[in-house]
Amino acid sequence: MAEIDLKDARSPSERRGSDRKKLIIDVRFEGGDGTGIANTRDIGSGGLYMTTTAVLDLGTPIMMTINLGEREMNLHGVVVYSDPGHGVGVRFRDLSSEDEEFLGQELELS
């Protein structure tokens, strides 16, 4: 069984370090025992919330693919908030400065 890293899991009051914008787009994801397609509810340069019934525990590493504008982005993250049966909050990990800048620009335009 994979070891879970909880260093990025935080309480709801401190979980978000960047602003998010309401935006609904498809997310293909793999993480823990879950794999599938979900929808974002909101997204920002630091992370996103996605609606899914998949069970993804706090600290679960997750790989996601989203299409934003004409760009496909492969993103790594960790689950930092879980509302079982409804969705999860994901903090991006190792986001390149290019991807972070692109996200910021796209979210300003939408």
Beta strands, then each sheet from edge to edge (+ up, - down):
strand 1: 20-22
strand 2: 26-31
strand 3: 34-44
strand 4: 47-51
strand 5: 61-68
strand 6: 71-83
strand 7: 87-93
sheet 1: 1+ 3- 2+ 5- 6+ 7- 4+
end
